[in-house]
Amino acid sequence: MSAIKRDQLFVASCLALLVTSLSFGIRAGILGRLGVQFQLSAAQLGTIAATAFWGFPLAIIIGGMVVDVIGMKKLLVGAGIFHLAGILLTIFATGYWSLFISTLLIGLGNGTVEAACNPLVASIYPDNKTTKLNHFHLWFPGGIVVGTLLVFLLDKIGLGWQVQVGLMLIPTLLYLYLFSKLEFPQTERVSSGISTSEMYGALLTPLFIIMIILMFGTAITELFTGQWIDVLLKNVTDNAILLLTIETGVMVLGRAFAGPVVHRLSPSGVLLFSAIFASLGLYLLGHSTGNMLFVGALVFGIGVCYFWPTMIGFVSENLPRTGAVGMNLMGGAGMFAVSVYMIFMGGYYDKLLAAKLPEGASLQAYSDASATPEMAAALNEAKKAAGPEIINATLIIPICLSVAFLLLFLYMRGRKKPSLKPVTA
């Protein structure tokens, strides 16, 4: 272990996650523009955005299964290749299919980063997993803040979206260089002597299955809202993308100070607190206008702040025998749920818009560049009404999570923390 430089590995991991989050922040900021330039419907935009979310689970689940065999270093080199290919194809996109494939490649890169980096962080900080996973995952909202601000500022000075996407090449090349120079440890499960059959057996425990189901809800609550907030609320406020910046800014600060919060409340207590605040924040976003939308974004950011890293940290701490596969199945389940939800909600949003236009009107005609000013105004009013309806429909999820996490909190109070010592006959 003397050759393992854990602080440098942690910094390189944070850079890799920064690329992942920049892809979300920049794409969220340019999604509407891509729709206009390539004449894409909301359903097509939803499918493109969702592609990153199902490329992610594909990569993270396969990566979780092979990371103990091929090692974390090779996985991260593969992540860099996926990222480079996806970024370049996005820059030179010509329409729906090139955007679809480029987003898939970036999703595969994003999933491969998490497949390697989640067990890496758990392995180099075995006594402080949930806190360090929160510190690592602060770079996800951190990159979204940077990405959305870059979109906002570069738009003001007239630089196109291709330049904005191209900026992601810098941290991608940097993390590839750093990882190529560093030595990696074994995963915690391998170094502890837990067998592969034991690991897969642990995946069938009732608590792990429950956590997978709850991960569906936490991921949808956080990531669907974040990725679509500009589309849903841009006709309600002139600064919809800044709502995402506020939300993710709160997440950065919250995850940076996760240590005392996690130690005071416990992971299950943090999840209960998060679900309650996420519910309140979504309610405000769906029922407010003007400055109250920014209050809603603030409260929502507090709510979703700890969801993703604490769910993974909970599994790593309380179900350690599930190993890298358990951690990565959690991430894969969350992203898969978001991808399905995005496709469904993209189609539902188009139906809402069509229902709010004059009877017999064609949504395609009203969205076309040749639409009259009256048609454009009617479409804007339809979007103003439909966006909050999507948010209010999503509100049901964190309300259900609040009940589920209350039950989990009560259950965990009487449960001892498990050991990672291998089982002996």
Secondary structure, 3 states (H helix, E strand, C coil): CCCCCHHHHHHHHHHHHHHHHHHHHHHHHHHHHHHHHCCCCHHHHHHHHHHHHHHHHHHHHHHHHHHHHHCHHHHHHHHHHHHHHHHHHHHCCCCHHHHHHHHHHHHHHHHHHHHHHHHHHHHHCCCCHHHHHHHHHCHHHHHHHHHHHHHHHHHHCCCCHHHHHHCCHHHHHHHHHHHHHCCCCCCHHHHCCCCHHHHHHHCCCHHHHHHHHHHHHHHHHHHHHHHHHHHHHCCCCCCHHHHHHHHHHHHHHHHHCHHHHHHHHCHHHHHHHHHHHHHHHHHHHHHCCCCHHHHHHHHHHHHHCCHHHHHHHHHHHHCHHHHHHHHHHHHHHHHHHHHHHHHHHHHHHHHHHHHHCCCCCCHHHHHCCCCCHHHHHHHHHHHHHHHHHHHHHHCHHHHHHHHHHHHHHHHHHCCCCCCCCCCCC
